[in-house]
């Protein structure tokens, strides 16, 4: 199945999504024991024929689909972090479509290849799959999706692998009923030389995504940003 994007016309996403390869972090400073999966760089704009490969079709459940969303934001002072945190707490981004259960807010400096850190080590973990629902292999696609909004002031990116974690586990022979997919499966898959590409989706302030973060390898990035930004997350 892999990644699926919800869009009507290519012009809706044109110029907003790039595609590139991945690598393991190796000795890149700040990464977890060298095996973390990160973008290789050398991004290319997603072409229309490539976008069609990722388009949602009639057989695709919404639970495995990425939707791009937007939200009007208050006017902030450029460096006012607390005002952005307070604004996130007051938001109902999808107007009751999901319960208002905000997970967290994360402020990220510019220039980060990937943004998620292991809180116990302070090291970044690279592309990963979340595990809030901890569903096993057969029903992994039924995990809840996550909503992220960029509250600015800088630009952020969503990074997402083009294969889902069930495809990755299947390639590794880990497709048993009682198996629980994990980020380590993604790392092993890349270490063994299997193919994986990565989409990079630009999120300007007020823009965000709804994504199956327990089903698709993903992370955030501020690699080309000029200033810090705050991301707010909901699970629903």
N, C-alpha and C positions, 0 to 999 in steps of 0.2 A: 504493500500500500504506500508506504513512505509519506513524505510531507504533502499536504493538500492545502491549497490557498483558496479562499473565497473571494472572488472578484467577478465583476460583470464584463468589463472591457479591459484589454491590455493597457489602455491609456490610464486606467485607474491606478496601476502600479508602476507604470513605465518611469524609469529614472529613479525609482525608490528602492529597488532590490538589485543587489549584485550577487555573483556566484563565484566560488573559488574552491580550492582544495584545502585539505587539513594536513596536519603533521602532529607528532608528539613533541611536547615542549622541550624535552632534553634538558640542557643546562640553562634554559631561559630563566633569568632571575625571578624569584617570587612564586615559582610554580611547584606543585606537589610532586616530589620525588621523580620528576622528569617524564612521567608517563601520561600526564594530562594531555588531552587532545585540544589543539588550538588551530585557528586559521593559519594557513601558510602565507597568505598575502597574495598580491597579484590579482586583485578583484577585477572582474569584468561585468559590465552591465548585463542583466538578465534579458535575453532576447525573447521576442514574442513566441517563437516556436518552442523555446525552452519553458516558458511560462505555461504553455498548454499542457506540458507534461505534469505540472503540479496543480492544475485546475481541479477544483471540486467537481465530481460528477454525481449522477443521480443515485449511485450505489454507495456514496461515501457518507458515513455517519458524521454528524456535526461534532461528535466527541473527539474526532481525530483531525479536525479542521482548524486552520489558523485564520482568524478574522482580524482585519485591521480596523481600529476604531478611533474616534476622536472625541474630545471633551473640551468645552469652553472653560478656560481657566481665569481666575482673578488676575488683576494686574499686580505684579510683585516688584518690590525693590530687587535689583539684580542679585544682591548677595544675601537675601533674606531666606535662610534655610528654614527657620521655625515657621514662618508664614506658609511656606509650601507644605510642611508637615501638617500644620493645622488645617489647611485647605483639603488635603487628602483625607483627613479624618471626617470632614463634613460632606465628602462627595458620595453620591449614589450614582456611579458612572453609567449604569445601564438601566436607570429609572425603574428599579424593582424587578428587573429581569432575573437578577441573582440576589441571594441574601447579601446584606451588607456586612461581610466578614473580612475586614482588611487584615492581611497577614503581616505586612511590614512596610517600612519605607527605607530605602537605601540610597545614600548619597555617594556618588562616584566621581573621582577626579577625572580630568581628561587624560587621554593617552593610554588607556588600559586596553590591551589586546582582548582580554576577557575580564569580566567584572566580579564574578561570584567568588567569595573567599570561604575557606574552611575556618570557622570561628575558633577552633581549638589550636590552629597553627598560624593563622594569618596568611597562609599561602592560597593562591588562586587555584581553582580546581579544573578550569577549562570546561569544554562541552561536557554535559552531564544529563542524567535523567533524575527528576524529582521522585520522592517516595512518600508523599503524604498519605496516600491511600493504601500503599503496599499491596497492590493487587498482583497475583501470580500471572505467569505467561498467558494462559488461555483467555483471560479476561482483562488483560492489561489495557486494552483500548477503551475500557469503560471507566477509567480513572477520570476524576474531575479535571476540568481545564482551569487555567489560571489567567487572570486579567492583570495586565501591567499598563500603567500610564506614566508617561514622561512629564513631570511637572517642571522641567527646565532647571536653570536657564539654558543649558547646553543641549546639543543633539546627542542621542543615544542610538544604539543599534540592537536589534534582536539577531542573534546568530542561531541557525537551526540546521541540523544535518538533513540530508535529503532522503535518508533511510530511517525507518522507525526501529525501536528497540526490539520488536518481535522479529523483524527481518534480520537484524544483527544476531540475535540469539539463535535463530534458525541456521544461519551460516556457520555458527560455532558449534552446532549440535546440542544446544541448550534449550530445545523446544519441548521440554517435558511439562506435563500438566502441573506439577508441584514446584516448578522453578520460578524464582523471583528475579526478574531482570534487574540489572544494577549497572552503575556507571563503569564498574570494572569490566563488564562485557564489552562496552564501547571501546575502552582502552585496549583490551586484548584484540579486538577486531582490527583496529588500526595498526597495532603492533605486528600483526600477522600479515599485513600488506593488502588487506581487502579494500575495495574502493569505497570512498565516502566523499561526497562534496558538501559544501556548506553554503547556505544562503545568508546574506547579510541585509536586513531590512532596516531602513532608516526611520527613526522615530523622532520627529521634531517636537518641541514642547506642545503639550495638548494632544499628542498622538500616542497610540498604544496598540496592544494586541490582546486577543484571547487565543490561547494556545494550549495544546495537550502536552504539558511539560513533563508528565510522567511517561509519555509515549514516544516523544521525539527528543533526541539529543539537542541541547540548546545551551545558550548562555547569553549574557548581555555583553556589550562592548562600548567603549568610548574612544576607540582608537584614533578617529579623525576629529574628535570634538575639540573646540577651542576653550571650553570652560566646563566646570563641573555641572552635574545635573542630579536631580532627585527622581528616583523611580518608586512608585507606590504599587503594591501588589494585593490582589484579592483572589480568594479561592472559592469556586462556586459550582 
